[in-house]
Amino acid sequence: MKTSQLAQFGARKDKAWFEVSVTIVPYFLGFGFSAFLFERSFALFFFSAFLTTLFSVRLFSIFHDCSHRSFHPNKNVSLWLGRLCGFFSGFNPYEAWTRTHLSHHTNLNNLDLKLPGDILIYTVEQFQALSQLRKFFYKVYRHPIFLMGLGGIIYFLVYARIPWLFPKKVRKSIWATNAGVLILLLSGSALFGTRSFLATQILVLWMSTVIGVGIFYIHHQFEDAYFSRGDSWKLSETSLKGSSYFHSPPIVEWFTMNIGYHHVHHLHPTIPGYYLPEVTKLCEEYSQKKALGLGDILTCFRFKLYCEKTSRLISFP
């Protein structure tokens, strides 16, 4: 796609503020209502928390776009929106997460690298060279119960809270986020009660990570996903062939800010999520890519290793 064509899909103030307002207001109302219901009706509490989770996922999607400076045209507004949305959608330290995520974009599916924040994957040869103990831990790590059930929550509550696991330049954002978490815990407990606040926060965060990990997994861990190494690795080719076209129902696309058009996003990360469907329709090369659906998520979780001989992801031998 030519640069002149992409120019019409730049970030817009009116669109950005509209997307923020229809996301963050329902999120706060839903969170407060869920905490209020905790001691009164578990069924209503769970239902309200689930709806709040969907808006939390959307907050994360806005935070993700802000990390690419694609959501709002103003640099400072984008920065603070990113910090705000990142904090309330999983206590994400904006600068630290952005650094990790941009590394994911610039080194996508490079078999020579193991990137922090990405789902670890071994080739068949690498797996066979592991000790029995490391093979066991890798199998546990790649199991969907761990990745979806525990992996996400461990990342957000433990890994992302430890400044020394990140470069010095971004540690301030982690300390600031940790201080914000403490303030939120004290104020939320005072407002709703400690049990109600913690139950709501933990449930919403856990359900958000289950949804988020499932979607992130299918973005790059599908059977014919393109991986490469050395001089044969090329970003443009890897972006298109190593990222999926996850075509889901309209309501799912709305809550995820169209991130299912992931191949287009990796090719053009400066295009905001609210324009990705239009760009996909405009370019035949993008729209003709094989699409995956919701039913393919569990299928993709069968794939654990990359076979360089067949250029396919496969299950364990």
Protein Blocks (a to p, Z undefined) as FASTA:
>chain_A
ZZklmmmmcccfklmmmmmmmmmmmmmmmmmmmmmmmmmomklmmmmmmmmmmmmmmmmm
mmmmmmnopmbmblklmmmmmmmmmmmnnopafklmmmmmmmmmmmgoiakbccehiacd
ddfklmmmpcfklmmmmmmmmpmklmmmmmmmmmmmmmmmmmklpcfklmmmmmmmmmmm
mmmmmmmmmmnopklmmmmmmmmmmmmmmmmmmmmmmmmmcfklccdehjllcfklmmmm
mpccddddfklmmmnoomlmmmlmmmmmmbcfklmmmmmmmpmklmmpccddfklmmmmm
mpmbdcfklopacddZZ
